[in-house]
């Protein structure tokens, strides 16, 4: 079973630092800010996320499992992605295991720090990644409106 994320002080400081840098307009690879409405509070919550991009398509991966932003995104179905000074409204579709497996594999090749949260090696067969999908949901991103400045 995959390790459970334990949010500690260092993780919080790291996320706050990355969020501050991204809000200042600095691009860091494919890291974006995901803002999604809370499913009970209705308040916007923002977290840094690493996007998987390939062939003009984009996906969100939940490396730490079914955490709050995943639950909120499932409930809302829409969110805002911000990269640099550009924001865009998006909608998402959660992928079934067979479609999500290659995305998870690609994610693990990029996100070396997240590997400890997976029970699969980066070079494992796709069937092994399919078994990881319930613990690490993958969402396909669809742009709702053009990015704004």
PyMOL CGO cylinders between C-alpha atoms (Angstrom):
from pymol import cmd
from pymol.cgo import CYLINDER

trace = [
    CYLINDER, 0.00, 0.00, 0.00, 1.23, 3.51, -0.80, 0.3, 1, 1, 1, 1, 1, 1,
    CYLINDER, 1.23, 3.51, -0.80, 2.57, 5.65, 2.00, 0.3, 1, 1, 1, 1, 1, 1,
    CYLINDER, 2.57, 5.65, 2.00, 0.20, 8.19, 3.48, 0.3, 1, 1, 1, 1, 1, 1,
    CYLINDER, 0.20, 8.19, 3.48, 1.14, 11.82, 3.21, 0.3, 1, 1, 1, 1, 1, 1,
    CYLINDER, 1.14, 11.82, 3.21, 2.04, 13.39, 6.50, 0.3, 1, 1, 1, 1, 1, 1,
    CYLINDER, 2.04, 13.39, 6.50, 1.91, 17.15, 6.05, 0.3, 1, 1, 1, 1, 1, 1,
    CYLINDER, 1.91, 17.15, 6.05, 4.58, 18.59, 8.29, 0.3, 1, 1, 1, 1, 1, 1,
    CYLINDER, 4.58, 18.59, 8.29, 5.96, 22.05, 8.88, 0.3, 1, 1, 1, 1, 1, 1,
    CYLINDER, 5.96, 22.05, 8.88, 8.63, 21.67, 6.18, 0.3, 1, 1, 1, 1, 1, 1,
    CYLINDER, 8.63, 21.67, 6.18, 6.03, 20.60, 3.58, 0.3, 1, 1, 1, 1, 1, 1,
    CYLINDER, 6.03, 20.60, 3.58, 3.84, 23.58, 4.45, 0.3, 1, 1, 1, 1, 1, 1,
    CYLINDER, 3.84, 23.58, 4.45, 6.76, 26.01, 4.20, 0.3, 1, 1, 1, 1, 1, 1,
    CYLINDER, 6.76, 26.01, 4.20, 7.82, 24.47, 0.87, 0.3, 1, 1, 1, 1, 1, 1,
    CYLINDER, 7.82, 24.47, 0.87, 4.32, 24.73, -0.60, 0.3, 1, 1, 1, 1, 1, 1,
    CYLINDER, 4.32, 24.73, -0.60, 3.99, 28.31, 0.69, 0.3, 1, 1, 1, 1, 1, 1,
    CYLINDER, 3.99, 28.31, 0.69, 7.32, 29.24, -0.88, 0.3, 1, 1, 1, 1, 1, 1,
    CYLINDER, 7.32, 29.24, -0.88, 6.43, 27.67, -4.24, 0.3, 1, 1, 1, 1, 1, 1,
    CYLINDER, 6.43, 27.67, -4.24, 2.99, 29.32, -4.16, 0.3, 1, 1, 1, 1, 1, 1,
    CYLINDER, 2.99, 29.32, -4.16, 4.54, 32.73, -3.42, 0.3, 1, 1, 1, 1, 1, 1,
    CYLINDER, 4.54, 32.73, -3.42, 7.06, 32.35, -6.25, 0.3, 1, 1, 1, 1, 1, 1,
    CYLINDER, 7.06, 32.35, -6.25, 4.35, 31.25, -8.69, 0.3, 1, 1, 1, 1, 1, 1,
    CYLINDER, 4.35, 31.25, -8.69, 2.04, 34.10, -7.65, 0.3, 1, 1, 1, 1, 1, 1,
    CYLINDER, 2.04, 34.10, -7.65, 4.90, 36.52, -8.35, 0.3, 1, 1, 1, 1, 1, 1,
    CYLINDER, 4.90, 36.52, -8.35, 4.79, 35.34, -11.96, 0.3, 1, 1, 1, 1, 1, 1,
    CYLINDER, 4.79, 35.34, -11.96, 7.86, 33.12, -12.02, 0.3, 1, 1, 1, 1, 1, 1,
    CYLINDER, 7.86, 33.12, -12.02, 7.42, 29.93, -14.05, 0.3, 1, 1, 1, 1, 1, 1,
    CYLINDER, 7.42, 29.93, -14.05, 8.81, 26.72, -12.55, 0.3, 1, 1, 1, 1, 1, 1,
    CYLINDER, 8.81, 26.72, -12.55, 8.64, 23.97, -15.15, 0.3, 1, 1, 1, 1, 1, 1,
    CYLINDER, 8.64, 23.97, -15.15, 5.07, 22.78, -15.52, 0.3, 1, 1, 1, 1, 1, 1,
    CYLINDER, 5.07, 22.78, -15.52, 4.09, 23.65, -11.94, 0.3, 1, 1, 1, 1, 1, 1,
    CYLINDER, 4.09, 23.65, -11.94, 0.87, 25.65, -11.80, 0.3, 1, 1, 1, 1, 1, 1,
    CYLINDER, 0.87, 25.65, -11.80, -1.44, 26.88, -9.09, 0.3, 1, 1, 1, 1, 1, 1,
    CYLINDER, -1.44, 26.88, -9.09, -4.74, 25.02, -8.90, 0.3, 1, 1, 1, 1, 1, 1,
    CYLINDER, -4.74, 25.02, -8.90, -7.58, 26.95, -7.27, 0.3, 1, 1, 1, 1, 1, 1,
    CYLINDER, -7.58, 26.95, -7.27, -10.72, 24.99, -6.52, 0.3, 1, 1, 1, 1, 1, 1,
    CYLINDER, -10.72, 24.99, -6.52, -13.78, 25.81, -4.40, 0.3, 1, 1, 1, 1, 1, 1,
    CYLINDER, -13.78, 25.81, -4.40, -14.17, 23.90, -1.16, 0.3, 1, 1, 1, 1, 1, 1,
    CYLINDER, -14.17, 23.90, -1.16, -17.00, 21.41, -1.35, 0.3, 1, 1, 1, 1, 1, 1,
    CYLINDER, -17.00, 21.41, -1.35, -18.45, 22.43, 2.02, 0.3, 1, 1, 1, 1, 1, 1,
    CYLINDER, -18.45, 22.43, 2.02, -17.12, 25.94, 2.66, 0.3, 1, 1, 1, 1, 1, 1,
    CYLINDER, -17.12, 25.94, 2.66, -17.36, 27.25, -0.90, 0.3, 1, 1, 1, 1, 1, 1,
    CYLINDER, -17.36, 27.25, -0.90, -14.11, 29.13, -0.26, 0.3, 1, 1, 1, 1, 1, 1,
    CYLINDER, -14.11, 29.13, -0.26, -11.32, 28.95, -2.87, 0.3, 1, 1, 1, 1, 1, 1,
    CYLINDER, -11.32, 28.95, -2.87, -8.30, 26.83, -1.95, 0.3, 1, 1, 1, 1, 1, 1,
    CYLINDER, -8.30, 26.83, -1.95, -5.03, 27.05, -3.89, 0.3, 1, 1, 1, 1, 1, 1,
    CYLINDER, -5.03, 27.05, -3.89, -2.30, 24.40, -4.13, 0.3, 1, 1, 1, 1, 1, 1,
    CYLINDER, -2.30, 24.40, -4.13, 0.74, 24.00, -6.37, 0.3, 1, 1, 1, 1, 1, 1,
    CYLINDER, 0.74, 24.00, -6.37, 0.42, 21.08, -8.81, 0.3, 1, 1, 1, 1, 1, 1,
    CYLINDER, 0.42, 21.08, -8.81, 2.78, 19.53, -11.34, 0.3, 1, 1, 1, 1, 1, 1,
    CYLINDER, 2.78, 19.53, -11.34, 1.05, 19.10, -14.69, 0.3, 1, 1, 1, 1, 1, 1,
    CYLINDER, 1.05, 19.10, -14.69, 1.77, 16.32, -17.14, 0.3, 1, 1, 1, 1, 1, 1,
    CYLINDER, 1.77, 16.32, -17.14, 1.78, 17.74, -20.68, 0.3, 1, 1, 1, 1, 1, 1,
    CYLINDER, 1.78, 17.74, -20.68, 2.02, 15.77, -23.91, 0.3, 1, 1, 1, 1, 1, 1,
    CYLINDER, 2.02, 15.77, -23.91, 0.77, 16.36, -27.43, 0.3, 1, 1, 1, 1, 1, 1,
    CYLINDER, 0.77, 16.36, -27.43, -1.25, 19.43, -26.48, 0.3, 1, 1, 1, 1, 1, 1,
    CYLINDER, -1.25, 19.43, -26.48, -3.08, 17.52, -23.72, 0.3, 1, 1, 1, 1, 1, 1,
    CYLINDER, -3.08, 17.52, -23.72, -2.69, 18.16, -19.98, 0.3, 1, 1, 1, 1, 1, 1,
    CYLINDER, -2.69, 18.16, -19.98, -3.39, 16.11, -16.88, 0.3, 1, 1, 1, 1, 1, 1,
    CYLINDER, -3.39, 16.11, -16.88, -3.41, 16.57, -13.12, 0.3, 1, 1, 1, 1, 1, 1,
    CYLINDER, -3.41, 16.57, -13.12, -2.06, 13.75, -10.97, 0.3, 1, 1, 1, 1, 1, 1,
    CYLINDER, -2.06, 13.75, -10.97, -2.71, 13.38, -7.24, 0.3, 1, 1, 1, 1, 1, 1,
    CYLINDER, -2.71, 13.38, -7.24, 0.65, 12.04, -6.01, 0.3, 1, 1, 1, 1, 1, 1,
    CYLINDER, 0.65, 12.04, -6.01, -0.37, 12.14, -2.34, 0.3, 1, 1, 1, 1, 1, 1,
    CYLINDER, -0.37, 12.14, -2.34, -3.63, 10.29, -2.85, 0.3, 1, 1, 1, 1, 1, 1,
    CYLINDER, -3.63, 10.29, -2.85, -7.20, 11.41, -2.37, 0.3, 1, 1, 1, 1, 1, 1,
    CYLINDER, -7.20, 11.41, -2.37, -6.44, 14.63, -0.49, 0.3, 1, 1, 1, 1, 1, 1,
    CYLINDER, -6.44, 14.63, -0.49, -8.68, 17.68, -0.03, 0.3, 1, 1, 1, 1, 1, 1,
    CYLINDER, -8.68, 17.68, -0.03, -8.01, 19.26, -3.42, 0.3, 1, 1, 1, 1, 1, 1,
    CYLINDER, -8.01, 19.26, -3.42, -8.95, 15.96, -5.10, 0.3, 1, 1, 1, 1, 1, 1,
    CYLINDER, -8.95, 15.96, -5.10, -12.22, 15.71, -3.18, 0.3, 1, 1, 1, 1, 1, 1,
    CYLINDER, -12.22, 15.71, -3.18, -13.00, 19.35, -3.92, 0.3, 1, 1, 1, 1, 1, 1,
    CYLINDER, -13.00, 19.35, -3.92, -12.18, 18.93, -7.61, 0.3, 1, 1, 1, 1, 1, 1,
    CYLINDER, -12.18, 18.93, -7.61, -14.37, 15.83, -7.87, 0.3, 1, 1, 1, 1, 1, 1,
    CYLINDER, -14.37, 15.83, -7.87, -17.26, 17.76, -6.32, 0.3, 1, 1, 1, 1, 1, 1,
    CYLINDER, -17.26, 17.76, -6.32, -16.80, 20.96, -8.33, 0.3, 1, 1, 1, 1, 1, 1,
    CYLINDER, -16.80, 20.96, -8.33, -15.64, 19.54, -11.67, 0.3, 1, 1, 1, 1, 1, 1,
    CYLINDER, -15.64, 19.54, -11.67, -14.10, 22.92, -12.46, 0.3, 1, 1, 1, 1, 1, 1,
    CYLINDER, -14.10, 22.92, -12.46, -11.18, 24.97, -11.19, 0.3, 1, 1, 1, 1, 1, 1,
    CYLINDER, -11.18, 24.97, -11.19, -8.72, 27.68, -12.17, 0.3, 1, 1, 1, 1, 1, 1,
    CYLINDER, -8.72, 27.68, -12.17, -5.15, 27.03, -13.25, 0.3, 1, 1, 1, 1, 1, 1,
    CYLINDER, -5.15, 27.03, -13.25, -2.65, 29.87, -12.91, 0.3, 1, 1, 1, 1, 1, 1,
    CYLINDER, -2.65, 29.87, -12.91, 0.81, 29.85, -14.45, 0.3, 1, 1, 1, 1, 1, 1,
    CYLINDER, 0.81, 29.85, -14.45, 2.82, 33.03, -14.41, 0.3, 1, 1, 1, 1, 1, 1,
    CYLINDER, 2.82, 33.03, -14.41, 0.36, 35.88, -14.79, 0.3, 1, 1, 1, 1, 1, 1,
    CYLINDER, 0.36, 35.88, -14.79, -2.08, 33.81, -16.85, 0.3, 1, 1, 1, 1, 1, 1,
    CYLINDER, -2.08, 33.81, -16.85, -5.17, 32.16, -15.42, 0.3, 1, 1, 1, 1, 1, 1,
    CYLINDER, -5.17, 32.16, -15.42, -7.62, 29.87, -17.14, 0.3, 1, 1, 1, 1, 1, 1,
    CYLINDER, -7.62, 29.87, -17.14, -10.86, 28.26, -16.13, 0.3, 1, 1, 1, 1, 1, 1,
    CYLINDER, -10.86, 28.26, -16.13, -10.72, 24.50, -16.59, 0.3, 1, 1, 1, 1, 1, 1,
    CYLINDER, -10.72, 24.50, -16.59, -12.98, 21.52, -16.27, 0.3, 1, 1, 1, 1, 1, 1,
    CYLINDER, -12.98, 21.52, -16.27, -11.68, 18.06, -15.51, 0.3, 1, 1, 1, 1, 1, 1,
    CYLINDER, -11.68, 18.06, -15.51, -12.59, 14.48, -16.20, 0.3, 1, 1, 1, 1, 1, 1,
    CYLINDER, -12.59, 14.48, -16.20, -11.28, 11.73, -13.95, 0.3, 1, 1, 1, 1, 1, 1,
    CYLINDER, -11.28, 11.73, -13.95, -9.72, 8.98, -16.04, 0.3, 1, 1, 1, 1, 1, 1,
    CYLINDER, -9.72, 8.98, -16.04, -10.36, 5.27, -15.66, 0.3, 1, 1, 1, 1, 1, 1,
    CYLINDER, -10.36, 5.27, -15.66, -7.39, 3.10, -14.68, 0.3, 1, 1, 1, 1, 1, 1,
    CYLINDER, -7.39, 3.10, -14.68, -6.49, 1.94, -18.19, 0.3, 1, 1, 1, 1, 1, 1,
    CYLINDER, -6.49, 1.94, -18.19, -6.28, 5.52, -19.52, 0.3, 1, 1, 1, 1, 1, 1,
    CYLINDER, -6.28, 5.52, -19.52, -4.63, 6.92, -16.38, 0.3, 1, 1, 1, 1, 1, 1,
    CYLINDER, -4.63, 6.92, -16.38, -1.83, 4.33, -16.14, 0.3, 1, 1, 1, 1, 1, 1,
    CYLINDER, -1.83, 4.33, -16.14, 0.42, 5.80, -18.89, 0.3, 1, 1, 1, 1, 1, 1,
    CYLINDER, 0.42, 5.80, -18.89, -0.04, 9.28, -17.39, 0.3, 1, 1, 1, 1, 1, 1,
    CYLINDER, -0.04, 9.28, -17.39, 1.00, 8.03, -13.94, 0.3, 1, 1, 1, 1, 1, 1,
    CYLINDER, 1.00, 8.03, -13.94, 4.06, 6.42, -15.48, 0.3, 1, 1, 1, 1, 1, 1,
    CYLINDER, 4.06, 6.42, -15.48, 5.00, 9.66, -17.22, 0.3, 1, 1, 1, 1, 1, 1,
    CYLINDER, 5.00, 9.66, -17.22, 4.40, 11.59, -13.99, 0.3, 1, 1, 1, 1, 1, 1,
    CYLINDER, 4.40, 11.59, -13.99, 6.82, 9.37, -12.05, 0.3, 1, 1, 1, 1, 1, 1,
    CYLINDER, 6.82, 9.37, -12.05, 9.51, 10.01, -14.64, 0.3, 1, 1, 1, 1, 1, 1,
    CYLINDER, 9.51, 10.01, -14.64, 9.12, 13.78, -13.96, 0.3, 1, 1, 1, 1, 1, 1,
    CYLINDER, 9.12, 13.78, -13.96, 8.34, 13.95, -10.26, 0.3, 1, 1, 1, 1, 1, 1,
    CYLINDER, 8.34, 13.95, -10.26, 11.23, 12.11, -8.63, 0.3, 1, 1, 1, 1, 1, 1,
    CYLINDER, 11.23, 12.11, -8.63, 10.34, 13.39, -5.15, 0.3, 1, 1, 1, 1, 1, 1,
    CYLINDER, 10.34, 13.39, -5.15, 6.87, 11.81, -5.36, 0.3, 1, 1, 1, 1, 1, 1,
    CYLINDER, 6.87, 11.81, -5.36, 8.14, 8.29, -6.04, 0.3, 1, 1, 1, 1, 1, 1,
    CYLINDER, 8.14, 8.29, -6.04, 8.07, 7.33, -2.37, 0.3, 1, 1, 1, 1, 1, 1,
    CYLINDER, 8.07, 7.33, -2.37, 4.26, 7.69, -2.38, 0.3, 1, 1, 1, 1, 1, 1,
    CYLINDER, 4.26, 7.69, -2.38, 3.84, 5.04, -5.08, 0.3, 1, 1, 1, 1, 1, 1,
    CYLINDER, 3.84, 5.04, -5.08, 4.05, 1.26, -4.75, 0.3, 1, 1, 1, 1, 1, 1,
    CYLINDER, 4.05, 1.26, -4.75, 5.37, 0.91, -8.28, 0.3, 1, 1, 1, 1, 1, 1,
    CYLINDER, 5.37, 0.91, -8.28, 8.75, 1.51, -9.88, 0.3, 1, 1, 1, 1, 1, 1,
    CYLINDER, 8.75, 1.51, -9.88, 9.02, 4.10, -12.64, 0.3, 1, 1, 1, 1, 1, 1,
    CYLINDER, 9.02, 4.10, -12.64, 9.86, 1.38, -15.19, 0.3, 1, 1, 1, 1, 1, 1,
    CYLINDER, 9.86, 1.38, -15.19, 7.10, -1.08, -14.17, 0.3, 1, 1, 1, 1, 1, 1,
    CYLINDER, 7.10, -1.08, -14.17, 4.54, -2.45, -16.62, 0.3, 1, 1, 1, 1, 1, 1,
    CYLINDER, 4.54, -2.45, -16.62, 1.36, -0.45, -17.24, 0.3, 1, 1, 1, 1, 1, 1,
    CYLINDER, 1.36, -0.45, -17.24, -0.70, -3.08, -15.40, 0.3, 1, 1, 1, 1, 1, 1,
    CYLINDER, -0.70, -3.08, -15.40, 1.12, -2.16, -12.19, 0.3, 1, 1, 1, 1, 1, 1,
    CYLINDER, 1.12, -2.16, -12.19, 0.29, 1.50, -12.75, 0.3, 1, 1, 1, 1, 1, 1,
    CYLINDER, 0.29, 1.50, -12.75, -3.37, 0.60, -13.31, 0.3, 1, 1, 1, 1, 1, 1,
    CYLINDER, -3.37, 0.60, -13.31, -3.42, -0.82, -9.76, 0.3, 1, 1, 1, 1, 1, 1,
    CYLINDER, -3.42, -0.82, -9.76, -2.09, 2.55, -8.47, 0.3, 1, 1, 1, 1, 1, 1,
    CYLINDER, -2.09, 2.55, -8.47, -4.86, 4.66, -10.00, 0.3, 1, 1, 1, 1, 1, 1,
    CYLINDER, -4.86, 4.66, -10.00, -7.38, 4.32, -7.12, 0.3, 1, 1, 1, 1, 1, 1,
    CYLINDER, -7.38, 4.32, -7.12, -4.70, 5.73, -4.79, 0.3, 1, 1, 1, 1, 1, 1,
    CYLINDER, -4.70, 5.73, -4.79, -3.47, 8.40, -7.23, 0.3, 1, 1, 1, 1, 1, 1,
    CYLINDER, -3.47, 8.40, -7.23, -6.35, 9.79, -9.33, 0.3, 1, 1, 1, 1, 1, 1,
    CYLINDER, -6.35, 9.79, -9.33, -5.59, 11.35, -12.71, 0.3, 1, 1, 1, 1, 1, 1,
    CYLINDER, -5.59, 11.35, -12.71, -7.71, 14.14, -14.21, 0.3, 1, 1, 1, 1, 1, 1,
    CYLINDER, -7.71, 14.14, -14.21, -7.70, 15.21, -17.85, 0.3, 1, 1, 1, 1, 1, 1,
    CYLINDER, -7.70, 15.21, -17.85, -7.83, 18.98, -18.17, 0.3, 1, 1, 1, 1, 1, 1,
    CYLINDER, -7.83, 18.98, -18.17, -10.15, 20.72, -20.61, 0.3, 1, 1, 1, 1, 1, 1,
    CYLINDER, -10.15, 20.72, -20.61, -9.90, 24.48, -21.03, 0.3, 1, 1, 1, 1, 1, 1,
    CYLINDER, -9.90, 24.48, -21.03, -13.23, 26.23, -20.41, 0.3, 1, 1, 1, 1, 1, 1,
    CYLINDER, -13.23, 26.23, -20.41, -12.14, 29.70, -21.49, 0.3, 1, 1, 1, 1, 1, 1,
    CYLINDER, -12.14, 29.70, -21.49, -9.10, 31.39, -22.95, 0.3, 1, 1, 1, 1, 1, 1,
    CYLINDER, -9.10, 31.39, -22.95, -6.31, 32.30, -20.51, 0.3, 1, 1, 1, 1, 1, 1,
    CYLINDER, -6.31, 32.30, -20.51, -6.45, 35.82, -19.10, 0.3, 1, 1, 1, 1, 1, 1,
    CYLINDER, -6.45, 35.82, -19.10, -3.67, 38.13, -18.08, 0.3, 1, 1, 1, 1, 1, 1,
]
cmd.load_cgo(trace, "trace")
